């Protein structure tokens, strides 16, 4: 029995059927083809995410969302509703169904799939953003905080230390779960000669900046900093060390991808001479 048949059976003959009002729960593996089609990729591209997906809802051919575990208490919404005159109604119905459990949800306000107006109408709150910064390599004049040393990631192969440093992102909105395969030296093509890590007096990882080189362009995630050190200049000290290492290799341009940075951090980054090319708000359900 398909979704339309289930809906009509539940309501009785003669009632008009609308996918916008009847999203149905589906196991994440069953919803994967629909989610992949919505996102414009292959199901096999999303299959590695299955262990992180907790639930999914489908609105016939009009939309689909799945919930993904994060390092925080919230679950991230993947997917949305197809563009069209009923997009807002479909998206709202899917999000209401997903919110019924009461678990906090987070979502990127993607106008193509999950318009911000729809999230705000449902009472979701703007809680952060994704920003992609472009520009010449910055050279902030920054001193390393006392008791902290910064060294290339290539000089810190110990996975325990790398886990500690990577854990500085765990409370940040918009970040995803990682495994050993994500933090081993050179993971996903990262250049650990250019990326840097910060250690405290005890040798604990308290900051990290991963780096990827492509011609004359350096791509990084905004540095992760332990909460106890976020009031210091360590963020920009890590950025400076990474940019200096890239410059020695002929790099001149920077792309910095920042997930969930605070307004204060975003304001600090505006002084680096970079341009915010992409800004996508992140919302939290109430």
C-alpha positions, 0 to 999 in steps of 0.5 A, spaced: 500 500 500 503 506 497 502 513 501 496 515 498 492 509 499 494 509 506 492 516 507 485 515 503 484 508 507 485 512 514 480 518 512 475 514 508 473 514 501 471 521 498 476 525 502 481 529 498 488 526 499 494 531 500 501 529 501 502 536 504 498 533 510 500 526 510 507 525 511 509 518 513 514 515 517 519 511 513 526 507 516 532 511 514 534 506 509 527 506 505 527 513 505 534 514 502 533 513 495 528 519 495 532 523 500 538 522 494 533 524 489 531 530 492 539 532 494 541 531 487 546 525 488 546 517 488 543 513 494 550 510 495 553 517 496 548 517 502 549 510 505 555 512 509 550 516 513 545 511 515 548 509 522 547 516 523 540 517 521 535 516 526 528 517 523 525 519 516 519 522 513 516 522 506 511 526 503 510 522 497 514 526 491 513 532 494 519 532 499 523 528 505 527 529 511 531 525 515 534 526 522 541 525 523 545 525 530 550 530 532 555 531 537 550 535 541 543 534 543 539 536 537 538 532 531 540 535 524 534 535 519 537 533 512 532 534 506 526 538 505 521 540 500 521 540 493 520 548 490 513 549 488 507 553 490 506 547 496 513 547 498 512 551 505 506 547 506 510 540 505 516 543 509 512 545 515 508 538 515 514 534 515 518 538 520 511 538 525 512 530 524 519 530 525 518 534 531 513 530 535 518 526 539 520 533 542 527 532 541 531 538 539 532 539 532 536 543 528 536 545 520 540 549 515 535 554 512 536 552 505 531 556 501 531 551 495 529 546 500 527 549 507 526 556 507 527 560 513 520 563 513 517 556 514 522 555 520 520 561 523 513 560 522 513 554 526 517 558 532 524 555 530 529 560 533 535 563 529 541 560 533 547 560 528 550 560 521 554 557 516 559 562 513 564 561 507 569 566 507 573 568 501 579 572 500 587 573 500 591 569 506 590 574 512 596 575 517 593 577 523 598 579 528 596 575 534 600 572 540 599 565 542 596 564 549 601 563 555 601 555 556 599 553 549 604 551 543 602 550 536 605 545 532 603 542 525 598 536 525 604 532 522 607 533 528 601 530 532 600 523 530 597 521 536 589 519 535 588 521 543 590 528 542 587 529 535 580 526 538 581 531 544 582 537 539 577 535 534 572 535 540 573 542 541 567 542 536 563 538 539 558 543 542 558 547 536 552 548 532 552 545 525 557 540 526 557 532 525 559 526 528 566 524 526 570 517 527 577 515 527 577 515 519 576 522 520 582 524 524 587 520 522 593 523 519 591 526 512 584 524 512 580 526 506 586 529 503 588 534 508 595 536 508 597 536 515 604 539 514 599 546 513 594 544 518 595 546 526 594 543 532 594 547 539 596 543 545 596 546 553 601 545 558 599 537 559 599 536 552 592 535 551 589 538 544 585 544 545 585 547 538 585 545 531 585 547 524 585 542 518 587 544 511 586 542 504 591 545 498 588 546 491 593 550 487 594 557 490 588 556 494 587 554 502 581 551 504 580 550 512 574 549 517 574 555 522 579 553 528 576 549 533 578 552 540 576 549 547 571 552 551 576 555 556 580 558 551 575 561 547 576 568 550 583 568 548 586 569 541 588 562 540 583 562 534 586 567 530 593 564 532 591 557 529 589 561 523 595 565 522 600 559 523 596 555 518 596 561 513 603 562 514 605 554 512 600 555 506 604 561 504 610 558 504 607 553 499 605 558 494 598 559 496 595 566 496 587 565 497 583 562 503 577 559 503 574 558 510 568 554 512 565 556 518 559 552 522 556 555 528 561 560 529 558 565 535 556 572 532 562 575 536 567 570 532 563 572 526 565 579 527 572 578 529 573 574 522 570 581 518 577 584 520 581 579 516 579 582 510 575 576 507 568 576 504 562 572 506 560 569 500 555 564 502 551 565 509 546 560 511 542 561 517 541 555 522 535 554 526 533 550 532 526 548 534 523 550 540 
